[in-house]
Amino acid sequence: MPLIEAKNLSKSFGAIRAVHAVSFAVDRGEVVGFLGPNGAGKSTTMKMLTGHLRADEGAAVIAGFDVADQAVQAKQHLGYSPEGAPAYGEMTVREFLRFAADLRGLADPAESVRKTLELCRLNEVAAQTIDTLSKGYRMRVGFAQAVIHDPEVLILDEPTDGLDPNQKFEVRRILKEMAARKAVIVSTHILEEVGELCTRVIVIAKGEVRCDESRDKFLARGSDLNAVFRQLTA
Amino acid sequence: MVRREFAGYFRTPLAYVFLAVFNAFAVSLAFFVGGLYESGIASLDRFFLYHPWLWAFLAPAAGARLWAEERRQGTIELLLTWPITVWQAALGKFLAAWLFLACALLMTVPVALTVGWLGDPDWGVIIAGYTGSLLCAGACLGIAAIASALTRSQVIAFVTGFLACFLLVLVGYGVFDELLAGLLGSAGVDEIRRLGLWRNLEPFTLGLVDVRPIAYFLSVAFAGLGLSTIIVERR
């Protein structure tokens, strides 16, 4: 059974058709690079998969649970970091992660917070309020709340956006470490991430899937990935 | 949820400003406008008289952040993708805000103690008055929750909430009644007067704990809570 299933997902905002009949399935061990230009429908698709947006048509299924009808069960299996990694800025990193652990009803929230701080290398800023952190740390905090419960499904909306090369390396390292046990979708428009991180690529443009194939097949399309991207999303 | 939201109020200086303003106005209005001391009566009815006005202003101020702040920060996307229902989140936020307003009210207890020191008040009536005031705060908070769910701007949430609560304060006051009587006739005014905040708080300040005003305040509070939940779910 795939851990993530998008079944014919469609969403419009007024007259604007943001996503149209998007379908795919992601199995355990897969890291899917979700590529597309700005406004292609990546975030809208992710929001429907996570249950934040209700699909006009179609269904999203996480770990066998429909996100509309069995929302709480589906979300228990899901870790999600929205674009820009929003967080409660007035809380310290430790308090924020503790809040996430408590709301998720984890058996030993203090231990989960300790492990996550260590995994995401956040110990040195654990007592700082999130508002005072650099963008790199903020993104890592967003990532940390998404993995605190060690979910089977991880959906990350541009987790490396705006990070410096060292910080990008760090986030990719953590993702690679846990990828084998999870189904992961990472949206990005950094094409180099495909080769370094992903096992499969889905390209979306104008709300429709333009390409869904293995990383190797995608990379074999040409040496200039930017040109490949432009061609696929035109 | 309740713990985070309640603590959230005290993470900014605004909470302390809020508590100070509430207390300053509650005490000043009672003593300087209501003539609590000059009346020579050991009762707090002149103190509670102004509470609908205070709550109409301060409950939307405390409630403006309920959802508007989540939208502004983008954290609503996190909260709604964590494994809790919108209803649980809304209830937690609402209870925390109500608890915060209860703290503001609790800080006015020295007024009651002063009256007790100066005279021999009926403590049952005073407790009933506090209960009514707290319920009135809950009703105003219900309205504030709707206003907050509709926008990402705390200022707009506050102004909208205040105007709606202000309308409920005006209902039951003489000038407004005359205006309504001209439009609806006296029978219509009687019905509408039942919806006024003061009309429902007044029995409590006289020591009359009746089911109808309790039902009224709780209905407004929970209708507001329910409606705000639906708005958040739909948006």
Interface residues (C-beta under 8 A of the other chain):
Chain A: K47 T50 G51 H52 A71 V72 Q73 K75 Q76 L78 Y80 P82 G84 P86 A87 Y88 G89 E90 M91 F99 A100 L103 R104 G105 Q145
Chain B: M1 R4 G8 R11 T12 Q73 G74 T75 E77 L78 L80 T81 W82 P83 I84 T85
